[in-house]
Amino acid sequence: MVAIVGNYLYRDIMLPLRALAVVILIAAAGGVALLTTKGKATVAFAREARTEVRKVIWPTRQETLHTTLIVAAVTAVMSLILWGLDGILVRLVSFITGLRF
């Protein structure tokens, strides 16, 4: 709501200047937030998360490709099984109810 009112009140000022003012205000608000206890905790959490990401042993390209192919194959097989079961159930329901689909 404040952004709409501010945009309306300062419509005579060039757009790049308004955008710069918004960036400066956001940076100032971020700076104030970093001075709080929660802000410091957030920064500490981000640093710890970055450290943990560096510790991860990422899979090689070949491992990723093999895993992807296995998932695709299992998905294809399961879809065929479910398609077959669906066909059987449709025929069974058609037989029991006498309705034709």
N, C-alpha and C positions, 0 to 999 in steps of 0.2 A: 504494500500500500504506500509506503514511504517512497519507494522508487517511482511509482506512478505520479505522485504529487510532486516529487522533485523534478521529474522529467517535464511535467507540465509547467512548473514555476520557472525552470531554467531553459525553456525551449529556445530562447533567443541566443543562448550561448552555443558555440559550435560543438557539434557532436564529439569530435576527438577530445576537446577539453573536458566535456562531461564524462567521457569514458575514462580519461586520465584521473579525474577527481574520484570516480568510483574505485579505481584500482588503488589509489592512495588511501582512501578510506578503508578498504578491505585490508590492505597491508597494515594500517594502523590498528585496526581491530584485532588482526592476527597477532601483532606485537603485544598488545595489551593482554590477549588471551594467553600468550606464552608466559606472562608474568604470574599467572594464577597457578594454584596447586594442580588443578586438572590439566592445564596446559602443559605443565612440566611433566606430568604423568603421561600425557599423550606423546610427547617427544621421546620420552624414555621407552614407551611401548613401540614406537616406530623404529627406534634404534635396535631394540631387541629383535623385532620382527625381521629387520634387514640382516642381522647376524644369523638368525635361524635359516633364512633363505639361502645364505651363503654356505651353510652346513649341508644342505640337501644334496644328495647324489642324484643328479638328473639322469634319466635314461638316455641311451645313445639313440641315434637316428634309426639304426637297425632294430633295436628293441621296440621303439615306438611303432615302427612299420609292422613288425610281427604282431604286436598286441592289437593294432588297428585291424589287421587282416583277420585275426582270430575273432574279434568282436563282430566284424562284418559277416563272417561265415556263420557264427552262431546265430546272429540276427536273421540271416537268410533261412537257415534250417528251422528256426522257431517259427518264422512267418509261414513257411510251408506246412509245418505241423498244425498250426492254428487254422490255416486256410482249409486243410483237410478236415479237421474236427468241426469247423463251421459248416462245411458242406454236408457232413454226416448228420449233424444236428438239424440242419434245415430239412433234409430228406426225412428224418425221423419225425419231426414235428408235422411235416406235410402228410406223412403216412397216417399219423395218429389223428390229426384234425380233419383230414380230407381236403385241406386247402392246398392250392397249387401256387407256388411263388414264382 
